[in-house]
């Protein structure tokens, strides 16, 4: 049950919204405040950002519009005298601040208890050397890496590991300052940038091309563990998960792969002593069932916000309750109101997250995407199939796309180069390549994207080509029209495929919708009473 000595809690908020740290931490912080208010616990929030939900009236009991830094947080602690502090709901800024408060003895001096995951565990996950040592204790494989605090140490590490390498800044969010190196010149360039963000860099062996898989894991203080969701990156390792299209649940893993990584995630989280929610990221080679743990985020992340919305499992809300002492068995899912928080969601649909960039706003910026996050937001779409979800998402991203196909001609100087060196337009370059006759194998060789995803995208190109063979919507077979709608084609996309010139498209604006509805090709909505008669046992 909950810790009754906790009457007032300080929450470190999301701070300034910026690339790499955005609205997901407003979401997690708001959920935490809601959970504590439900328990009658007084909340004090530090967050300088007025443009957030968590700083709205009535969400927290007291709000300090101050920077999330040790100096200001100490002053608030001395004034408010909270019994507990939550560090996991404000992103990397809050986590780093909490670690400094702990190291400087400020929390201990003021009798403030860290709720949820202990600071020592946070430090184990943030400091690469400690992280590797902790996972070595249980025989879990990590990426071979060497911490370096100056250029000489970085060069020595590179000589020891051999190229290709990835350099990452320690204690940084969103892959800030990271990059891939194939030679010493590139190493010096990347390290110079990384040292400007952090006093320590991590020089690691590159596993570019492996799959990137994530598991969202929840653990309570009684050592009960569940995996709420697993996700798979459309892009292989080498592109930051915030820059990649992500699907949940994973689509290309076998049952054996899925449970192998699930069991490993629970083993890691238990050994580290996480309390609340965390995110485990893997590089995975399914052909050899080989893996490396990339990192463990001992906090709510962008992936956590996605997992919450994708599954209907309120991760931040549950994590806050676990932080004040509850067990998973004590809580109910606040969304369903019936299933216990101990219940792992099962999805009969697919969720697709697509990042959004605003690189066109900047002059001279590189459009290439990689291990450092440049995306400023994302959309989430839901469908019965990958084809449906990806098309819905691309329409909603706000970059002028109508879906995977049926868009304005994309000008690409060198298609091979654009596939090999990914940019913010990569998904549309794949569409262009497929329509130009590139095979799935050719695109896979250039991008290392799993053939399963490319096969599904090829289905969309094939369906669009079949629609283009007709001149009027009335001549399109009903079966083809139904298949197109099930694959996420909008009426406008179908219209553009059938009526080839702009004049015809405008002239026949509403014909597709009218004709489709006349054939009864509409979304299926079953009434509750129909479901009750079909499945009486489930509804009783």
DORO-461674 format. One record per residue (C-alpha): x, z, y; residue in three letters. Coordinates in steps of 0.2 Angstrom, whole numbers, plus 5000, padded with zeros to 4 digits. Last residue first. Layout:
N
XZYala;...
This chain:
540
488849034945unk;489648884953unk;491048844940unk;489848874925unk;488548764932unk;489648614934unk;488648454936unk;487048544942unk;488048644954unk;489048494960unk;487448404964unk;486748554974unk;488348564984unk;488148384990unk;489448254985unk;490248154999unk;491047994993unk;491847895007unk;491047725009unk;491047555000unk;489147534998unk;489247344999unk;488247345016unk;489547475022unk;490947355019unk;490047215028unk;489647315044unk;491447395044unk;492247225042unk;491147135054unk;491447255069unk;492747155079unk;492446985073unk;492746895090unk;494147015094unk;495046975077unk;494646785079unk;495446775096unk;496946865090unk;497346745076unk;497346785057unk;495546845054unk;495746915036unk;497347025038unk;496947085055unk;495147135050unk;495847225035unk;497047325046unk;495647355059unk;494447425045unk;495847545041unk;496847535024unk;497147695016unk;497447634998unk;495647684993unk;495047565007unk;496047425000unk;495447454983unk;493647444989unk;493947284998unk;494747214983unk;493347264971unk;492047194984unk;492847024983unk;493346955001unk;492346795005unk;491146895017unk;492646955027unk;493146775032unk;494746675030unk;495346745014unk;497146735007unk;497746875019unk;496747005009unk;497946964994unk;499446985005unk;498847155012unk;498547214994unk;500347164989unk;501147245004unk;500147405000unk;500647404982unk;502447374988unk;502347544996unk;501847624980unk;503347544971unk;504547604985unk;503947784983unk;504247774964unk;505847684966unk;506647844974unk;507447804991unk;509347764988unk;509247665004unk;510247505001unk;510147504982unk;508347564982unk;507847414994unk;508647294982unk;507847374967unk;506147364975unk;506347184979unk;506647104996unk;505446954999unk;505246955018unk;503647055017unk;504647195007unk;505947195021unk;504747205035unk;503847355026unk;505547435023unk;505947415042unk;504247495046unk;504847655036unk;506547655044unk;505947645062unk;506747815068unk;508347745061unk;509247735044unk;510947655041unk;510747565025unk;509047495028unk;509447445046unk;511047365040unk;510147265027unk;508847205040unk;510047145053unk;509347105070unk;507747185068unk;506247145079unk;504647215072unk;503147105071unk;501547195077unk;500747295063unk;499647245048unk;500747345036unk;501247525034unk;499747585045unk;499047535062unk;500747575070unk;500747605089unk;501947755089unk;500547885090unk;500947965073unk;499147955068unk;499147775061unk;500747815051unk;499947975044unk;498447885038unk;499447745030unk;500647875021unk;499147975014unk;498147825007unk;499747754998unk;500247924992unk;498547944983unk;497048054985unk;497448085004unk;497948215017unk;498948175032unk;500148295042unk;500948235059unk;502648285066unk;503548345081unk;505048315092unk;506148235079unk;508048235083unk;508648345069unk;510448335063unk;510848275046unk;510448095049unk;509447985060unk;510047835070unk;509247785086unk;510747825096unk;510347875114unk;510947765128unk;509447785139unk;508147915134unk;506247895133unk;506347775118unk;506947925107unk;505248005107unk;505248045088unk;503848085077unk;504048155059unk;502848105045unk;502148245033unk;501148185018unk;499948285008unk;499348234991unk;497748284983unk;497248384967unk;498248534974unk;498448694964unk;498748854975unk;499748994967unk;498649154966unk;499449324970unk;498649314987unk;497049344978unk;495649214978unk;494049254986unk;494149255005unk;494649065004unk;495649075021unk;496149255021unk;496949245004unk;496649414997unk;497949554997unk;498349714987unk;499049614972unk;500349534983unk;501049704987unk;500749785004unk;502249875013unk;502149825032unk;503249665028unk;502049615015unk;500649605028unk;501749495039unk;502149385025unk;500349355020unk;499949305038unk;501449195039unk;501049105022unk;499149075025unk;498848975009unk;497748835013unk;498848715003unk;499448585015unk;499148695031unk;500248835024unk;501548715016unk;501748625033unk;501948785042unk;503248845029unk;504148685030unk;504348705049unk;505148875045unk;504649055042unk;506149165038unk;507449195025unk;507949015025unk;508948985008unk;510148845009unk;510848685000unk;510648754982unk;511548624971unk;510748534956unk;511048444940unk;509648394929unk;510748244924unk;509548104929unk;508548214940unk;510048244952unk;509448374964unk;510048444981unk;508948594983unk;508148694998unk;507348864995unk;506148925009unk;505649105011unk;504149215013unk;503949405013unk;505249525006unk;506849435001unk;507949534989unk;509349414987unk;509249424968unk;507349414968unk;507349254979unk;508749174968unk;507849204952unk;506149144959unk;506948984965unk;507848954948unk;506148964939unk;505348844951unk;506848724949unk;506648714930unk;504748714932unk;504748554942unk;506148464932unk;505248494916unk;503548444923unk;504448284929unk;504948264947unk;504448104956unk;502848164965unk;503348324973unk;501748424980unk;501848394994unk;502648245002unk;504048245016unk;504448095028unk;506148135034unk;506848195051unk;506448375048unk;507148375031unk;508848315038unk;509348145031unk;510848155020unk;509948195004unk;508748064999unk;507248005010unk;505448035004unk;505848215004unk;504948324991unk;503948474993unk;503548624982unk;502148744986unk;501648934985unk;502948984973unk;502549164967unk;503549324966unk;503149504962unk;504749614965unk;503749774970unk;504349734988unk;503349574989unk;504049394986unk;503349234992unk;504249064988unk;504148894997unk;505148774987unk;506048624993unk;506748464985unk;508048344992unk;508448204980unk;510348154978unk;510948004989unk;512248104999unk;513048244989unk;514348275002unk;515748404999unk;515648535012unk;516548585028unk;515548735036unk;515848765054unk;516148935063unk;516148975081unk;514448885084unk;513748755095unk;515248675104unk;516148695087unk;514948575079unk;515348435092unk;517248445090unk;517048455071unk;516048295071unk;517348195081unk;518848275071unk;518048235054unk;517648055059unk;519448035063unk;519948115047unk;518948005036unk;517247975028unk;516348115038unk;514448155038unk;513748255052unk;513148425059unk;513048485077unk;511248555075unk;510648545057unk;508948595064unk;509448775068unk;511248835069unk;512048995062unk;513448895054unk;513848715061unk;513848595047unk;515148465042unk;514748345028unk;516148265017unk;516548105009unk;518048135007unk;519148264997unk;518848444995unk;520548524997unk;521148395011unk;519448425020unk;519648615019unk;521448595026unk;520748485040unk;519348615045unk;520648755045unk;521748665057unk;520248615068unk;519648795070unk;518448925063unk;518248845046unk;517048895032unk;517448795015unk;516048715005unk;515648664987unk;513748644987unk;512948794978unk;512648824959unk;511748974953unk;512749084941unk;511949254945unk;513449324955unk;513949154961unk;512349154971unk;512949314981unk;514649234983unk;513949074990unk;512849155002unk;514249275008unk;515349135012unk;513949035020unk;513449175032unk;511549145036unk;510849185018unk;511849345015unk;511549395034unk;509749385031unk;509949485015unk;510849625025unk;509549615038unk;508249665026unk;506749545022unk;505049625028unk;505049755042unk;506649805051unk;506549985055unk;506850045073unk;507550225075unk;508250185092unk;510150205087unk;509850115071unk;509049965079unk;510449955093unk;511849975080unk;512749825087unk;512749735070unk;510849765069unk;510449705086unk;511549555083unk;510649515067unk;508949525075unk;509549405089unk;510149275076unk;508449285067unk;507449275083unk;508349115089unk;508349045071unk;506449045071unk;505249165079unk;504249235064unk;505649315053unk;506249455064unk;504849585063unk;505249755071unk;504649925066unk;504450105074unk;504250035091unk;504950145106unk;504150045120unk;505450065134unk;507050085124unk;506449945113unk;506049835128unk;507749865135unk;508649825118unk;507649655117unk;508249605134unk;510149625130unk;509949565112unk;509149395117unk;507449325115unk;507249285134unk;505849385143unk;504049365146unk;503549535138unk;501849535130unk;500849695126unk;499349705114unk;499649535106unk;498349405103unk;497049455116unk;497649355131unk;498749205126unk;500649235122unk;500449195104unk;499549035107unk;501048965117unk;501348885134unk;501849045142unk;503549045134unk;504649195138unk;504249275121unk;504449465117unk;502849525109unk;502349715107unk;501049745094unk;499949905090unk;499449915072unk;497649925068unk;497849835051unk;496849675058unk;498049685073unk;499549665061unk;498849515053unk;498349425069unk;500049465076unk;500849385061unk;499749235062unk;500249205080unk;502049215076unk;501949095062unk;500948965073unk;502148985088unk;503548965076unk;502848795070unk;502648745088unk;504448695090unk;506248735086unk;507348585081unk;507048495097unk;506448625110unk;505048755112unk;505748905122unk;505549065113unk;504649085097unk;504349265097unk;505249425092unk;503949545086unk;503949735090unk;502849845079unk;501950005084unk;501050125072unk;502150115057unk;502250275048unk;500750225037unk;501850105027unk;500549995018unk;500050005000unk;
